[in-house]
Amino acid sequence: MDALHLFLTLLFLGFLYRFLYRLIRIIERDLVPPDQEKVLGPFRGRYKRESE
């Protein structure tokens, strides 16, 4: 029972992490307008790649 419970907990945390990661990516992509690309420095390449 304990091993099954641990496995289910890890599985749930994995799904939760993936969901939150995708949600944060979507939110931060919406919050950053194109004219602020220069301000973001290291993130500039990622946003430019996603917009193209």
Jmol script that loads the backbone (N, CA, C; Angstrom):
load data "model"
ATOM      1  N   MET A   1       0.833  -1.209   0.000  1.00  0.00           N
ATOM      2  CA  MET A   1       0.000   0.000   0.000  1.00  0.00           C
ATOM      3  C   MET A   1       0.868   1.259   0.000  1.00  0.00           C
ATOM      4  N   ASP A   2       1.939   1.232   0.804  1.00  0.00           N
ATOM      5  CA  ASP A   2       2.791   2.417   0.872  1.00  0.00           C
ATOM      6  C   ASP A   2       3.498   2.692  -0.447  1.00  0.00           C
ATOM      7  N   ALA A   3       3.972   1.623  -1.096  1.00  0.00           N
ATOM      8  CA  ALA A   3       4.656   1.800  -2.380  1.00  0.00           C
ATOM      9  C   ALA A   3       3.681   2.336  -3.432  1.00  0.00           C
ATOM     10  N   LEU A   4       2.471   1.825  -3.438  1.00  0.00           N
ATOM     11  CA  LEU A   4       1.462   2.295  -4.393  1.00  0.00           C
ATOM     12  C   LEU A   4       1.117   3.754  -4.124  1.00  0.00           C
ATOM     13  N   HIS A   5       0.984   4.099  -2.842  1.00  0.00           N
ATOM     14  CA  HIS A   5       0.661   5.471  -2.476  1.00  0.00           C
ATOM     15  C   HIS A   5       1.768   6.427  -2.902  1.00  0.00           C
ATOM     16  N   LEU A   6       3.026   6.000  -2.703  1.00  0.00           N
ATOM     17  CA  LEU A   6       4.169   6.824  -3.103  1.00  0.00           C
ATOM     18  C   LEU A   6       4.190   7.013  -4.620  1.00  0.00           C
ATOM     19  N   PHE A   7       3.936   5.927  -5.343  1.00  0.00           N
ATOM     20  CA  PHE A   7       3.926   6.001  -6.808  1.00  0.00           C
ATOM     21  C   PHE A   7       2.842   6.950  -7.303  1.00  0.00           C
ATOM     22  N   LEU A   8       1.644   6.845  -6.738  1.00  0.00           N
ATOM     23  CA  LEU A   8       0.549   7.718  -7.152  1.00  0.00           C
ATOM     24  C   LEU A   8       0.840   9.169  -6.808  1.00  0.00           C
ATOM     25  N   THR A   9       1.484   9.405  -5.668  1.00  0.00           N
ATOM     26  CA  THR A   9       1.835  10.765  -5.270  1.00  0.00           C
ATOM     27  C   THR A   9       2.838  11.382  -6.245  1.00  0.00           C
ATOM     28  N   LEU A  10       3.856  10.597  -6.604  1.00  0.00           N
ATOM     29  CA  LEU A  10       4.854  11.102  -7.559  1.00  0.00           C
ATOM     30  C   LEU A  10       4.235  11.350  -8.923  1.00  0.00           C
ATOM     31  N   LEU A  11       3.327  10.472  -9.346  1.00  0.00           N
ATOM     32  CA  LEU A  11       2.658  10.642 -10.624  1.00  0.00           C
ATOM     33  C   LEU A  11       1.829  11.926 -10.620  1.00  0.00           C
ATOM     34  N   PHE A  12       1.098  12.152  -9.518  1.00  0.00           N
ATOM     35  CA  PHE A  12       0.278  13.351  -9.395  1.00  0.00           C
ATOM     36  C   PHE A  12       1.145  14.606  -9.402  1.00  0.00           C
ATOM     37  N   LEU A  13       2.262  14.570  -8.682  1.00  0.00           N
ATOM     38  CA  LEU A  13       3.153  15.734  -8.651  1.00  0.00           C
ATOM     39  C   LEU A  13       3.743  16.008 -10.031  1.00  0.00           C
ATOM     40  N   GLY A  14       4.035  14.943 -10.781  1.00  0.00           N
ATOM     41  CA  GLY A  14       4.559  15.122 -12.133  1.00  0.00           C
ATOM     42  C   GLY A  14       3.555  15.823 -13.040  1.00  0.00           C
ATOM     43  N   PHE A  15       2.292  15.378 -12.978  1.00  0.00           N
ATOM     44  CA  PHE A  15       1.258  16.020 -13.787  1.00  0.00           C
ATOM     45  C   PHE A  15       1.035  17.463 -13.344  1.00  0.00           C
ATOM     46  N   LEU A  16       1.041  17.688 -12.019  1.00  0.00           N
ATOM     47  CA  LEU A  16       0.841  19.031 -11.500  1.00  0.00           C
ATOM     48  C   LEU A  16       1.958  19.963 -11.958  1.00  0.00           C
ATOM     49  N   TYR A  17       3.209  19.458 -11.929  1.00  0.00           N
ATOM     50  CA  TYR A  17       4.347  20.261 -12.358  1.00  0.00           C
ATOM     51  C   TYR A  17       4.227  20.621 -13.838  1.00  0.00           C
ATOM     52  N   ARG A  18       3.876  19.640 -14.670  1.00  0.00           N
ATOM     53  CA  ARG A  18       3.746  19.913 -16.103  1.00  0.00           C
ATOM     54  C   ARG A  18       2.641  20.923 -16.374  1.00  0.00           C
ATOM     55  N   PHE A  19       1.520  20.786 -15.658  1.00  0.00           N
ATOM     56  CA  PHE A  19       0.398  21.701 -15.850  1.00  0.00           C
ATOM     57  C   PHE A  19       0.778  23.121 -15.451  1.00  0.00           C
ATOM     58  N   LEU A  20       1.410  23.265 -14.275  1.00  0.00           N
ATOM     59  CA  LEU A  20       1.808  24.598 -13.815  1.00  0.00           C
ATOM     60  C   LEU A  20       2.864  25.210 -14.730  1.00  0.00           C
ATOM     61  N   TYR A  21       3.799  24.377 -15.223  1.00  0.00           N
ATOM     62  CA  TYR A  21       4.845  24.883 -16.107  1.00  0.00           C
ATOM     63  C   TYR A  21       4.237  25.438 -17.394  1.00  0.00           C
ATOM     64  N   ARG A  22       3.303  24.692 -17.983  1.00  0.00           N
ATOM     65  CA  ARG A  22       2.672  25.168 -19.224  1.00  0.00           C
ATOM     66  C   ARG A  22       1.838  26.418 -18.958  1.00  0.00           C
ATOM     67  N   LEU A  23       1.153  26.460 -17.815  1.00  0.00           N
ATOM     68  CA  LEU A  23       0.328  27.613 -17.470  1.00  0.00           C
ATOM     69  C   LEU A  23       1.202  28.858 -17.312  1.00  0.00           C
ATOM     70  N   ILE A  24       2.332  28.720 -16.622  1.00  0.00           N
ATOM     71  CA  ILE A  24       3.226  29.853 -16.411  1.00  0.00           C
ATOM     72  C   ILE A  24       3.818  30.319 -17.732  1.00  0.00           C
ATOM     73  N   ARG A  25       4.197  29.380 -18.604  1.00  0.00           N
ATOM     74  CA  ARG A  25       4.723  29.761 -19.916  1.00  0.00           C
ATOM     75  C   ARG A  25       3.696  30.575 -20.701  1.00  0.00           C
ATOM     76  N   ILE A  26       2.431  30.133 -20.683  1.00  0.00           N
ATOM     77  CA  ILE A  26       1.380  30.837 -21.411  1.00  0.00           C
ATOM     78  C   ILE A  26       1.163  32.232 -20.819  1.00  0.00           C
ATOM     79  N   ILE A  27       1.110  32.317 -19.473  1.00  0.00           N
ATOM     80  CA  ILE A  27       0.876  33.598 -18.818  1.00  0.00           C
ATOM     81  C   ILE A  27       2.022  34.569 -19.108  1.00  0.00           C
ATOM     82  N   GLU A  28       3.273  34.104 -18.946  1.00  0.00           N
ATOM     83  CA  GLU A  28       4.385  35.039 -19.147  1.00  0.00           C
ATOM     84  C   GLU A  28       4.511  35.429 -20.613  1.00  0.00           C
ATOM     85  N   ARG A  29       4.105  34.560 -21.545  1.00  0.00           N
ATOM     86  CA  ARG A  29       4.130  34.926 -22.953  1.00  0.00           C
ATOM     87  C   ARG A  29       3.088  36.009 -23.239  1.00  0.00           C
ATOM     88  N   ASP A  30       1.929  35.928 -22.564  1.00  0.00           N
ATOM     89  CA  ASP A  30       0.891  36.940 -22.763  1.00  0.00           C
ATOM     90  C   ASP A  30       1.251  38.263 -22.086  1.00  0.00           C
ATOM     91  N   LEU A  31       2.002  38.189 -20.978  1.00  0.00           N
ATOM     92  CA  LEU A  31       2.324  39.404 -20.241  1.00  0.00           C
ATOM     93  C   LEU A  31       3.422  40.233 -20.906  1.00  0.00           C
ATOM     94  N   VAL A  32       4.197  39.616 -21.796  1.00  0.00           N
ATOM     95  CA  VAL A  32       5.332  40.327 -22.389  1.00  0.00           C
ATOM     96  C   VAL A  32       4.989  40.786 -23.795  1.00  0.00           C
ATOM     97  N   PRO A  33       4.741  42.076 -23.984  1.00  0.00           N
ATOM     98  CA  PRO A  33       4.501  42.603 -25.325  1.00  0.00           C
ATOM     99  C   PRO A  33       5.797  42.626 -26.135  1.00  0.00           C
ATOM    100  N   PRO A  34       5.705  42.615 -27.466  1.00  0.00           N
ATOM    101  CA  PRO A  34       6.906  42.544 -28.310  1.00  0.00           C
ATOM    102  C   PRO A  34       7.895  43.676 -28.083  1.00  0.00           C
ATOM    103  N   ASP A  35       7.422  44.853 -27.685  1.00  0.00           N
ATOM    104  CA  ASP A  35       8.345  45.982 -27.530  1.00  0.00           C
ATOM    105  C   ASP A  35       9.178  45.880 -26.261  1.00  0.00           C
ATOM    106  N   GLN A  36       8.900  44.903 -25.398  1.00  0.00           N
ATOM    107  CA  GLN A  36       9.704  44.737 -24.188  1.00  0.00           C
ATOM    108  C   GLN A  36      10.746  43.636 -24.351  1.00  0.00           C
ATOM    109  N   GLU A  37      10.936  43.127 -25.565  1.00  0.00           N
ATOM    110  CA  GLU A  37      11.903  42.052 -25.769  1.00  0.00           C
ATOM    111  C   GLU A  37      13.312  42.471 -25.368  1.00  0.00           C
ATOM    112  N   LYS A  38      13.666  43.716 -25.641  1.00  0.00           N
ATOM    113  CA  LYS A  38      15.020  44.175 -25.350  1.00  0.00           C
ATOM    114  C   LYS A  38      15.285  44.211 -23.846  1.00  0.00           C
ATOM    115  N   VAL A  39      14.245  44.466 -23.055  1.00  0.00           N
ATOM    116  CA  VAL A  39      14.404  44.567 -21.610  1.00  0.00           C
ATOM    117  C   VAL A  39      14.715  43.203 -20.992  1.00  0.00           C
ATOM    118  N   LEU A  40      14.247  42.131 -21.634  1.00  0.00           N
ATOM    119  CA  LEU A  40      14.303  40.811 -21.009  1.00  0.00           C
ATOM    120  C   LEU A  40      15.647  40.095 -21.151  1.00  0.00           C
ATOM    121  N   GLY A  41      16.539  40.622 -21.966  1.00  0.00           N
ATOM    122  CA  GLY A  41      17.869  40.037 -22.069  1.00  0.00           C
ATOM    123  C   GLY A  41      17.866  38.547 -22.409  1.00  0.00           C
ATOM    124  N   PRO A  42      18.135  37.669 -21.428  1.00  0.00           N
ATOM    125  CA  PRO A  42      18.291  36.233 -21.703  1.00  0.00           C
ATOM    126  C   PRO A  42      17.025  35.577 -22.258  1.00  0.00           C
ATOM    127  N   PHE A  43      15.859  36.159 -22.006  1.00  0.00           N
ATOM    128  CA  PHE A  43      14.618  35.558 -22.475  1.00  0.00           C
ATOM    129  C   PHE A  43      14.286  35.963 -23.910  1.00  0.00           C
ATOM    130  N   ARG A  44      15.054  36.910 -24.459  1.00  0.00           N
ATOM    131  CA  ARG A  44      14.716  37.476 -25.757  1.00  0.00           C
ATOM    132  C   ARG A  44      14.686  36.414 -26.853  1.00  0.00           C
ATOM    133  N   GLY A  45      15.691  35.525 -26.864  1.00  0.00           N
ATOM    134  CA  GLY A  45      15.757  34.505 -27.902  1.00  0.00           C
ATOM    135  C   GLY A  45      14.552  33.578 -27.862  1.00  0.00           C
ATOM    136  N   ARG A  46      14.112  33.209 -26.643  1.00  0.00           N
ATOM    137  CA  ARG A  46      12.989  32.283 -26.521  1.00  0.00           C
ATOM    138  C   ARG A  46      11.708  32.923 -27.031  1.00  0.00           C
ATOM    139  N   TYR A  47      11.454  34.170 -26.653  1.00  0.00           N
ATOM    140  CA  TYR A  47      10.223  34.818 -27.093  1.00  0.00           C
ATOM    141  C   TYR A  47      10.240  35.055 -28.592  1.00  0.00           C
ATOM    142  N   LYS A  48      11.406  35.410 -29.124  1.00  0.00           N
ATOM    143  CA  LYS A  48      11.503  35.676 -30.554  1.00  0.00           C
ATOM    144  C   LYS A  48      11.229  34.384 -31.324  1.00  0.00           C
ATOM    145  N   ARG A  49      11.756  33.251 -30.814  1.00  0.00           N
ATOM    146  CA  ARG A  49      11.560  31.975 -31.474  1.00  0.00           C
ATOM    147  C   ARG A  49      10.088  31.567 -31.448  1.00  0.00           C
ATOM    148  N   GLU A  50       9.406  31.827 -30.330  1.00  0.00           N
ATOM    149  CA  GLU A  50       8.001  31.431 -30.214  1.00  0.00           C
ATOM    150  C   GLU A  50       7.104  32.285 -31.107  1.00  0.00           C
ATOM    151  N   SER A  51       7.463  33.554 -31.297  1.00  0.00           N
ATOM    152  CA  SER A  51       6.596  34.452 -32.053  1.00  0.00           C
ATOM    153  C   SER A  51       6.701  34.208 -33.555  1.00  0.00           C
ATOM    154  N   GLU A  52       7.824  33.657 -34.009  1.00  0.00           N
ATOM    155  CA  GLU A  52       8.005  33.441 -35.442  1.00  0.00           C
ATOM    156  C   GLU A  52       7.255  32.215 -35.958  1.00  0.00           C
TER     157      GLU A  52
END
end "model"
wireframe off; spacefill off
backbone 0.3
color backbone group
